[in-house]
Amino acid sequence: MTSLTTALKEWAVAVDALAAGKTILLLRKGGIRETGRRFTVSHNSVLLYPTYEHQKPELLKPDYTQQVKRAPSGWRPESVNLKAWAQITHNFQLSEAEKVEALMPYHIWNKRFVTERFKWKPKQPLHILLLRTYQLSEVVQLADHPEYGGCRSWIDLLESISIDGAVPVLNDADYASQIDTIQKMLEG
């Protein structure tokens, strides 16, 4: 059995978009409780752990605003549904807002979100993660634990989740095409 215990926490609306094949791209600077107070990619194969507390519809493109249910500060669900895992295939670090703005067609956030990400921790680059996402063969309902809380990107789950039978949300050609286009935009 192939399984994972590491999860990347991300807004639930972003996890849904990745799992539906609507995006392959995440924009990250990390949470407040990151090791060294900066974002790093510590694992390449991760479960996608949906979070709700910090989602803000006003930072999303119109197609995604209605999918967000605001959660009060400090609220945590009793359980979360894990439906996907991902291979982080690329990690670009950018300090130029113009290059990120060119990527607008490839992610779910609006220009305000991009601007705010650059203003927060301005000396640190913005990480552009490209993920090859796989739907799990069945949704796994995972009980929430205090160890999973807090503003951080990575969590170690208390149980191992099987990824056997997971299927890619995009075929090889579609994923490669998007990677090629995004790489050319970032490197050009």
N, C-alpha and C positions, 0 to 999 in steps of 0.2 A: 504494500500500500504506500502510495506517495501522499505525504501530508505536510501541512504548514502550521506553524504556531506563531509566526510574526504577522502583524497586521499594520497597514497604513491607515491612519484615521483621516477621513476626508468628509466634507459636507455630503449628506445623503443625496442631495440633488446631483452632485458630481458623480457619486458612485453609480447612481441610476443611469446617468448619461454614458459613463464608461461601459456599464453592463449591457446597454442597449446599442452600443456601437456608434453613438452620436458624436463621440470625441475619443481621442487617444491621448489628450494633452491635459496635464495639470500644471498649475502655476503655484510654486511653493516658496515660502520663506521660513516656514516652521512655526511651531508654537512657542509660547513663553517658557515652557519647561524643557526645551531641547538641551541636550548635552552641549556644554560650551556656549549656550544661548544662540546657537546658529543651526541651520538646517544642514543635514548631511544625509546621503543615501546610504543607510547601513545594511540594507538588504535589497536584493534585486527581485526575489520572488516573494510576493506578499498577498495576504488576503486583504480585501477592501472592506474596511470597517466604517459603516456610515455613522456620522455624527449629526446632531440636530441643533445644538445650543447656539452656535455662532452663525448659522445660515442667515443671510440677509437678502431678501428678494430684490431690494433696490440695487444690489451689486451684480445682478444677473441679467442676461439678455431677456427680452420679453417672453420668448418661448418657454422659459424656465421659471419665471416668477411665481406662477400659480402652483407649482409643485412644492413650494416651500411652506411648511407649517412652522410658525415661530414657536420657539420653546423658551420658557422663562429662564433667566440666569440661574445656573446651578441645577437645572432639571436634567435628569438622566432617565432613560427608559429602563424598565425592568429587564428587558431583553432586546437584542438586535437581531435582525435577519442578515446573515451573510449569504450573498448570492453569487459572488464572483471573486476571482483572484487575478493577479496580474504579474507579468514579467516587466520590470522597468528596463526597457531596452536602451534608452538614451537619457542623459542628464546634461542639459546645456545650462550654463550659468551666464546670465545677461545682466548688464548694467545700463543698457541703452533702451529707454522706453520705446523708441521708434521701431526697433526690431520686434518687440513684443506686440505693439499695436498692429503690425503687419500680420500677426497670427490670429487676429480677431475672428476670422471665419472658422478657426479650428478648435475653439473652446467655448464654454458656456457663459463666461463672465463678460460684463460690459466694460467700457473704457474707464469708468469711475473705479472699478475694482482694480484694474491694472495700475492706475495712478496711485491709489491708496497703498497697493503692495510696494510700489517703488518708494513711497514716502516713509513707510514703516521700516525701521532699521536701514536707513538709506546707504550706509557704507557696505551693506551686504548685498550680493547679487541675488537676483530672482532666479530660481531654478525652474527650468522648463523640463518637465518629465514627460517622456513618451512611453505609454504603457500598452503592451499587448495583453488585452483582457480576455479572460475565459469565464464563461458561466459555469458555476458548479453544477454537478449532475442533479443535485437537489438543494433547496434552500436549507441552511442550517440556522436554527434558532439558538442563539447563544445568550446565556444569562449574563447580565451585566455584573461586574465586580468593581469594587473601589479602585483596584489596580489599573483599570482601564480608563479612569477619569483623568481630567486635567488637560491643559493646552499643550499637547505634544503630538508629534507625528507618528511615532512608532509605539506599538504595544506588543508585549509578549503574552499571548493567550494562555490561559490555564489548561486548555485542552488542545489537542492536535486535531486539525480539520483535514479530512481527506479531500484531495483534488483529483482523485481518479475519476475518469469519465467526464471531466470538464471539457467544454468545447469552445474554441475561439469565437468571439463575437464577430470578427471580421475574417474573411478568408486571407490567405497569404498574399495574394496579389493586391487586394485593397489596402491591407496594412502596409505593404512595401511601398505602394504608390503614395500614401499619406506621409510616410517617413521621408521619402525622397523629396516631396514637395516642401515639407517643413524644414528639412536640412538645408535645402538650397536657399530658402528664405533667411535662415539664421546665419548661414555661412557666407552668403552673397553680399 
